Amino acid sequence: MDIITVLFIAVALSMDAFAVSIASGLTVKHLNVRHALRIAVFFGSFQAIMPLIGWSAGFSLRDFISSVDHWVAFGLLSIIGLKMIFESFKMNSEEKSTDSLNIYTLLILSVATSIDALAVGLSLSFLNVSIVAPAIIIGIVTFMFSLAGFFIGGRFGHFFEKKIEVAGGLILIGIGVKILVQHLTGGG
């Protein structure tokens, strides 16, 4: 598989992590490089690991994963999105806990945004393509997009103040709906 094809796959796979990173940047009041790196490392690592898992699984999990991946991603993203929206309605904004940097939340978001990468790994195993270089490239591209997305979200988030968590929650739910609709209509 040529490098251009791998780069296109990597960019496509990183789009959900990019959007979630923007949503996460929206919810953090005091942005710093450590926060951005934390999100980028989680998303980039999962996007690199999931194709390896998919490639290793090969044909044995193909039917099971393809039949539920869209429901899992939709459910996880919707739960986190609804939680963010609910927290935005708390009376005292100082008491709101923004947990987009919480390890548990990052794990859920990382899995939800990397399920498609698992399927790509399965596909590459069917094509007898070596997985190491594509997995590394996918991880690096996702890392870079997630890093940029976090700061983009943080930059524009200050203009919206109290509606930030609602917007972030709606973005996550929207991504979940997009994944679900694409799979149910045969577009994904």
C-alpha positions in Angstrom: 0.0 0.0 0.0 1.5 3.3 -1.0 2.1 6.2 1.4 -0.5 8.5 -0.2 -3.3 6.0 0.4 -2.2 5.4 4.0 -2.1 9.2 4.6 -5.7 9.6 3.2 -6.8 6.7 5.4 -5.1 8.4 8.4 -6.7 11.8 7.8 -10.1 10.2 7.3 -9.8 8.2 10.5 -8.6 11.2 12.5 -11.6 13.4 11.7 -13.8 12.1 14.5 -10.9 12.5 17.0 -10.3 16.0 15.6 -14.0 16.9 16.2 -14.0 15.5 19.7 -10.8 17.3 20.5 -12.4 20.6 19.4 -15.3 19.8 21.7 -12.9 19.0 24.6 -11.0 22.3 24.0 -14.4 24.1 24.2 -14.9 22.8 27.7 -11.5 23.5 29.3 -11.3 27.0 30.9 -7.5 27.2 31.2 -5.8 25.6 28.2 -2.3 24.4 28.4 0.0 22.2 26.4 -0.2 19.4 29.0 -4.0 19.2 28.5 -3.6 19.2 24.7 -0.9 16.5 24.8 -3.0 14.3 27.1 -5.9 14.3 24.6 -3.6 13.9 21.6 -1.7 11.0 23.1 -4.9 9.2 24.1 -6.5 9.6 20.7 -3.3 9.0 18.7 -2.4 5.9 20.7 -5.9 4.4 20.3 -6.0 5.2 16.6 -2.6 3.4 16.3 -3.5 0.4 18.5 -6.9 -0.3 17.1 -5.8 -1.2 13.5 -3.2 -3.5 15.1 -6.0 -5.3 17.0 -8.2 -5.4 13.9 -5.4 -6.7 11.8 -4.6 -9.4 14.3 -8.2 -10.4 14.7 -8.5 -11.0 10.9 -11.6 -12.8 9.7 -12.8 -14.2 13.1 -14.3 -10.9 14.4 -15.3 -9.3 11.1 -19.0 -10.0 11.2 -19.4 -9.2 14.9 -17.6 -5.9 14.8 -19.2 -4.7 11.6 -22.7 -5.3 12.9 -22.3 -3.3 16.2 -19.5 -0.8 15.8 -21.8 2.0 14.8 -24.1 1.3 17.8 -21.2 1.3 20.2 -19.7 4.5 18.9 -23.2 6.2 18.9 -23.9 5.0 22.4 -20.6 6.1 23.9 -20.5 9.5 22.2 -24.2 10.2 23.1 -23.7 9.3 26.8 -20.7 11.6 27.1 -22.4 14.4 25.1 -25.6 14.2 27.2 -23.5 14.3 30.4 -21.7 17.5 29.1 -25.1 19.1 28.3 -26.5 18.1 31.7 -23.5 19.6 33.5 -23.8 22.8 31.5 -27.2 23.5 33.3 -25.8 23.3 36.8 -26.5 26.6 38.7 -23.0 27.7 39.6 -20.6 27.5 36.7 -17.6 27.3 39.1 -19.0 24.1 40.5 -19.2 22.4 37.1 -16.7 19.7 36.6 -15.3 19.6 33.1 -14.2 16.0 32.8 -13.1 15.9 29.2 -9.5 15.4 30.5 -10.6 12.7 33.0 -8.8 9.4 32.2 -12.1 7.4 32.2 -13.7 9.9 29.9 -10.7 10.0 27.6 -10.7 6.2 27.5 -14.3 6.1 26.4 -13.9 8.8 23.8 -10.7 7.2 22.5 -12.5 3.8 22.0 -15.5 5.5 20.5 -13.5 7.5 18.0 -11.2 4.6 17.0 -13.7 1.8 16.3 -13.4 2.6 12.6 -9.7 2.2 12.9 -10.3 -1.3 14.1 -12.3 -2.0 11.0 -9.5 -0.6 8.8 -7.1 -3.0 10.5 -9.4 -5.9 9.6 -9.6 -4.7 6.0 -5.8 -4.4 5.8 -5.4 -8.0 7.1 -7.7 -9.2 4.3 -5.4 -7.4 1.8 -2.3 -9.0 3.4 -0.9 -5.5 3.9 1.8 -5.0 6.6 0.1 -3.1 9.5 3.0 -1.6 11.4 3.7 1.5 9.1 0.1 2.3 8.5 -0.7 2.0 12.3 2.2 4.4 13.1 1.1 6.9 10.5 -2.5 6.8 11.6 -1.5 7.4 15.2 0.8 10.3 14.3 -1.8 12.0 12.0 -4.5 11.6 14.7 -2.1 12.9 17.3 -1.5 16.1 15.3 -5.2 16.6 14.4 -6.2 16.1 18.0 -3.6 18.5 19.3 -4.7 21.2 16.8 -8.4 20.5 17.5 -8.0 21.0 21.2 -6.5 24.5 20.7 -9.0 25.4 18.0 -11.8 24.5 20.4 -10.2 26.4 23.2 -9.7 29.5 21.1 -13.3 29.7 19.9 -14.7 28.5 23.2 -14.0 31.7 25.0 -16.5 33.6 22.8 -19.4 31.4 23.9 -18.8 31.2 27.7 -21.7 29.4 29.3 -22.9 27.6 26.1 -19.5 25.9 25.7 -20.4 22.5 27.3 -23.8 22.4 25.4 -22.0 22.9 22.1 -19.4 20.3 23.0 -22.1 17.8 24.0 -24.0 18.5 20.8 -20.9 18.0 18.7 -20.3 14.6 20.4 -23.9 13.5 19.9 -23.7 14.7 16.3 -20.7 12.6 15.6 -22.4 9.6 17.1 -25.5 10.2 15.0 -23.3 10.7 11.9 -21.6 7.4 12.5 -24.9 5.6 13.1 -26.6 7.1 10.0 -23.6 6.3 7.8 -23.6 2.7 8.8 -27.4 2.2 8.7 -27.6 3.8 5.2 -24.6 2.0 3.9 -22.5 5.1 3.6 -19.9 4.1 6.2 
